[in-house]
Amino acid sequence: MTEHRGEIVLAEERSRNARQQFMATLGTVKNRLSPGTIAQDAMESAADGAKSLVRRRPLAVAAAAGALGLLLSRRLIRRKVAQRKIEHATGDDTSR
């Protein structure tokens, strides 16, 4: 009988230890899978990838950045060109 009681106590202790380890693991998983942590990891990964790309192909990155800048400012450029055409056609240089 006492032999079984010792086995029961040992099994309960192992059960408590396993539960504590599981809860610690669960806490770690919850932290790693939180939206904030996932977003932070994604941003760090993207930043590392961008740095690596710039180091490997600086001219291509500069050309792409320039093209993006022109694309984003095309309305402003179009207005300036149209304004210059009007000034040239009328001979008016006062708006510069």
Secondary structure, DSSP 8 states (H G I E B T S, - for coil): -HHHHHHHHHHHHHHHHHHHHHHHHHHHHHHHTSHHHHHHHHHHHHHHHHHHHHHH-HHHHHHHHHHHHHHHTHHHHHHHHHHHHHHHHHT--TT-
